[in-house]
Amino acid sequence: MTILLLSGSPSLPSRSTRLLQYAGEKLNALGQRTVSLHVRDLPAEALMNADFSDTELNVARLLIERADALVIATPIYKAAYSGLLKAFLDILPQDGLDGKIVLPLATAGSQSHMLALDYALRPVLTSLSARHVLPGVYATDAQVQWHEQQGLQLDAAIAQRVGAGVELLAESLLSLRHIYASKPAVAELLCCRA
């Protein structure tokens, strides 16, 4: 099974992307296969015009289609997820996340907008037919620090919440695999996708 790490940050490096990479490392340590996609790397004109003749945009849509789960990371601006992520989610078909498990991650300057995950991002993910949107992880800038010598330094509570989210995602995928394994046609499909 494949988990897509989707970064919706317009800047690189960013706290949300570093938090996403941390979650990816935890998933890899659990034996999960991850693939990364940074929306900021997609051609802006093709993204804004939903130009599906663009190869990179089609590859991005295929990555979403073929993923079994997503970890989506975004900075929070003005009580909402990034406009860049919104532009990408807008080009997905109405059932673009059908059957997928999603773990949302967000970073922001303060605790003031911590409900943005539940009131801004979760409804969009649900409207795209996500099978299950797991409890999100919201971290402030003070809880996600980068130091040139030590690298990423996470607040202990955030590290614990990301770890719990990653474990829940891995367990959910395992349950999903067991459900599909009982259906022969789907089991064959999973063998080809793994």
N, C-alpha and C positions, 0 to 999 in steps of 0.2 A: 504494500500500500504506500501511497505517496502523499506527503504533506507539503503543501505550498506555503512558503513563508512570503507573505505579501506586504511590502513596505509602501505605505501611502505618504511618506514624508517627502516634501519638496526639496529638502536639503540633505546633503551627505558630507560628513557623518552627521547623525542626529541621535538624540537620546532614544527615540522610539525605535529606530533601526538597530541600535545597539541592544536594546531590550529584546527585539525580535531575534537577533543573532544568538543571544544568550538562550532564549527558548529553543531555538534550533539545535544548539549544542546539546541541550538537555534531552531533546527528542532523539538525536543521533546516539547519545549515550544509552538510550533505552532500545536501540536497534531499529529506530524508525528512519525511513528514507525521506530526506527533505530536498526541496528545490526552491530557489529564491527568485523572486520577481520584484524589482523596484520600479514602481509606476513612473518615477521621475526619469527613468532611462528610455521610456517609450517616446516615439516622435510626437511632439506636442501638437503639431498641426493635424496629424492623423487621429490622435486621441480626441481633440476638440471637435473634429468633423466626423467622428465615428467612421473613418475611412478604412473599411475592411479589405481594401485592395492592398493595404500596407502589410508587408510580410511580418514585421515585428509585432504589430497589433494582433494579427491572426495567431502568431505563436503564443502571445500572452493569453488570448482567449482559449487556446488549446490547453495551455498549462492549467487554467482554471477548470476546464472541462474534464481533464484527466486526473486531477487531484481527488483524493478521497476525503481530505480535510484541509483546512486553511488555518494558519495563524496570521491574523491581520493586525498590523501595527500602524498607529497614526498619532501624530501630535494633535492636541486639542487646541483649536483657535476659536475664540469667541463662542464658547459653549458648543462647538460642533467639531466633527472630524475634518480632516483637511479637504479642501476643495479639489485637490489633485486626486485623492482617493474617490471622492464623489464623482468626478468626471469618469474615472475608470469603471466604477460600479454602474454608472448610467449606461454604459455601452454593452453591458452584459444582457443577455436575453432575460425575460421575466422569470424564467426558471433556471437562471444561470448557476445557482448554488444548490440545485436539486440533489437531495440525498447527502449533502456534505455536512461535516461537523466543523464548526468554526470556533476558534478561540481568539477573542479580541484583546488587544493590548493597546494602551494609550498612555501618553505622557503629556504633562502640562506644567505650567509655572506654579500653580497652587492647587489646593483642594477644591477651590471654588466651582470647578466644572466637572467634578467627578461623576455626575449623573449623565454626562454626555454619551457615555457608552450605552447606557440603558435607554435613553430617550432620543438619541440621534442616530447612532449606528445600528443598534439591535433591530429596530423596526425595518431598516433597509435590508439588512441581512435576512430577516425573516420574510420580507416581501419577495426576495429572490429565491425563496423556497429552500433555504438551508434546513437540513434535517434537524439539527440541534445547534443552538448558539450557547456555548458554555459560559459560565460566569466570567466576566472580563477582569482584567488586571489594569488598574489605573495607578500610575506613579507620578509623583511630582518631580520636578527637576532636581530637588535636593535629595531625592531617593535614588536617583540614577546618575551617578557621577563618573566621569572619565578622567583618568590621570595618565599622563604619558608613560610614567614608570610602572605603575601598578595595573593599568588597564581599567576595565569596567569594575566599578565598586557599587554594589547594590545594597540598599538598606535591607536589613535582615528580614523584615516583614514582607518586603517586595520579593526578595529571593524565594521566600517560602511560598508566597502566593503564585509566583510563576511556576515553581516546582510542582505545586498542587494542580495547577491548570494543565501543565504538560502531562502529568500522570493521568489526569482525568481524560484528556484527549487520547492518550495511548490506550487506556482501558475502553473508551468508547469505540475506538477503531477495532479493538479485539472483539468486542461484543458484536459489532457490525459484521466482521468477518465470519463469526460463528453463525449469525443469522443467515448470511448469504451462502455459507457453505452447505446449509441444509437444502438449498435450491440448486439443483445440478446445473442448469443453464447459466446462472449467475456465478456459480463457483468456477466454471470454465472461463468465464470472462475475467474473473479476479486473477486466475492463474496467469493469464496473458498480460494483465496490467501490472502485476507485482514485479 
